[in-house]
Amino acid sequence: MMLKFYHVGWCPECTAVREKLDALKVPYEDVPVPDVRMFRKQVHAVSGQYYVPVIQDGDLVLTETADILTYLEERYGQEGAGPEASGKWSEKATKLKGTPALPDENDEYPSCRI
């Protein structure tokens, strides 16, 4: 299964993840999602929350930019652990998926996290 990258085009955090993916030459499925959080149904279905960026690498789903960047380096970087790296991240990813962040009626910001 190819890594999936859920993002919006204008998000600086998404840009950082895209640049890391490209620098490491990681093949990925590009999944642009709506700007407005409450319409990001694909993101919620995968991660249990509405923020981007999100990556899905097999069964592993990560939602925090710093975690994503570190994971990509550990998994795909020159000194990376390869497929074994996902095991290290599984527990953290499972905890994140179990705590959904739902948008409310006052959520007027279409941003990635800001």
C-alpha positions, 0 to 999 in steps of 0.5 A, a space after each residue: 500500500 502506498 503512503 497517503 498524504 492528506 493536505 490542503 494546498 496553502 498550509 505551511 505545515 503541509 508544505 513542510 511534509 511535502 518537501 520532506 516526502 520529495 527530498 526523501 523520494 518517497 512515493 505517495 498518493 496525493 490526497 488534497 482535501 477541502 479547506 474548511 475543516 468540517 468538510 474533511 470527511 476523508 481526514 476524519 475517517 482515517 485519523 479521527 480528527 479534521 486537521 492536516 497534514 495527515 499521513 497514512 502509511 499502511 496501518 500507521 496514521 500520524 497527524 502531528 507535523 513534527 511526528 510525521 517529519 521525524 517518522 519519514 526520516 526514520 522510515 525512509 531516510 538514508 539512515 532510517 530503519 525501514 519498515 521496522 520504523 512503523 512499529 515504534 510509532 504504532 502506539 502513539 498513532 493509535 492514541 491519536 486516532 482514539 481522541 477525535 477533535 470535532 469542529 464546532 459551529 464556531 470553527 470558522 478557520 479553514 486552516 491546517 492548525 492555526 
